[in-house]
Amino acid sequence: MDSWSGLKIDTGELREVFDRLITHLEQTRGKSVTLQEDYFYSLPFPEIYDVTNDPPSPTIGQLTESWTNLHRTQDIESTTTFELVWLSDLLKALGHSA
């Protein structure tokens, strides 16, 4: 059996997938969507990926906080990779509400 060397994702392909999903969301739900939930359970990093141990205790996240954090800046120079985590909070909620 081959050893795991990680999942390599081409960012161009990721952009294509994201564009397809956003287009689908707009076609099926319109130009804006309403999330009925706000608070959610979140598992802390890096323990969330350590499946060899017992699951970590969940923390509480808030969709409105994630959305606000993403709107703090529109400047690409101020963008941080952690913003992908906030975006993922919203995307998961959108996926669950579909």
N, C-alpha and C positions, 0 to 999 in steps of 0.2 A: 504494500500500500504506500502511495506517495505521502510524504510529509506535507503538512499544511504550511504554505509560504505566504498566505494572505490572499485577500480578494482584491484584485486590481480592477479599478473602474475608470474607464476613459471619461474625462470630464465633458468632452463633446457629446458622447453618447448619453451621459447623465442629463445634460442640458436638453437633448432631444426627448428623453423620457419625460422630464419635467414639463417641457412645453406641451407635449401630447396630453399629459394629465391635466394641466391648467386649461387647455383648450376644451377638453372633455367636461371639466367642471363648469366652465362658462356656458357651454352648450346645454348642459343638463340642469344647472342650478341658477344661471344668470350671472350678471356682472358683480354681484355681491352675495355673500353667504352669511348666514347667522349661525353661530355656534351656541347651542343652548346651555352647554356646560361651561364652567369656568375653572373650578378646581379639579385636580387630578392627582393620582398617585404617581410618583416618580422614583425610580431606583437610582441610587448614587453611583457615580463613576469613580473608580474603575471597577468596583465590585459587581456592577451589572453584567460584566462580561466574564466573570470568574464562575463558571458553572460547576467547578469542581468542589466548591464549598456551598454551604447553606445560603439561600437567597438573603440579600441584605434587607434591612428594615426600610420600608418605603418612606419617602419624604413627601411633602405636599408641594405641587406646582400650581401655577395659575396661568391660564391662557391669556388673560388680559395683560398680565405682567410680561409674558413672552412677546406678545404683540407690541406692547409699549417699548420694550427693549430693542426690538427690531427697527422701530421708528426714531430712535434717538439720533441717528445720523444717516444721511444719504451719501456721505462722502466715502468713496472707495478706500481712501487712505486711512480712514478710521474703522473700517470693517474688520471684524475679528472672526476667526474660524469658529469660535464658540457660538456665534450667531446661528450656525447650522443647527445647534442643539435647540435653540428657541424656535427656529423654523420647523424642526421636526416635531416639537410639541403640537404646533398648529396643524401640521400635515396629518399627524396621527388622529387628531380630533376630527378633521375634515373627512378622513377615510372612514372613521367609525360612524359618522353622521350620514354617510351616503346612502 
